[in-house]
Amino acid sequence: MTDAKVSAPRRPLPRFEEAEGLGPQDAEFVRDLVAVLERHGNLNRFGLCLLHDHFPLAADEVLVETNDPTARALHTHVEKADRTRHIKASQWRFMPHEQSAGSGQDPYQAVLLCSPLDLCPGREQEGS
């Protein structure tokens, strides 16, 4: 089971085909984001991903990533948030300030989980 904040209601995201990636119009935004990451010592810790949906998730579901290092492949599937054994969040969605301010909620929500130790295919060969 995970303690990641994944069960709050989600605002709909655009489908991947409709989501707009970074472009020249985002240069100032990216420079500002890089400056904030550098100021907090997180430039090599966090990056940016395009938020999008390929299919809807229920409020009690989460995307889970597993990997196969031998095949050099990543796999993503849906699990129930309260039953997953994958506990390490690897992608987050920021929440609007008005939703988290004063409510005691985190200003982010985990959207992708993984366990780096024993649940990802291929890990058993790494120690051999």
Buried (B, 14 or more C-beta within 10 A) or exposed (E): EBEBBBBEEBEEBEEEEEEEEEEEEEEEEEEEBEEEBEEEEEBEEEEEEEBBBEEEBEEEBBBBBBBBEEEEEEEEEBBEBEEBEBBBBBBBBEBEEEBBEEEEEBEBBBBBBBBEEEBBBBBEEEEE
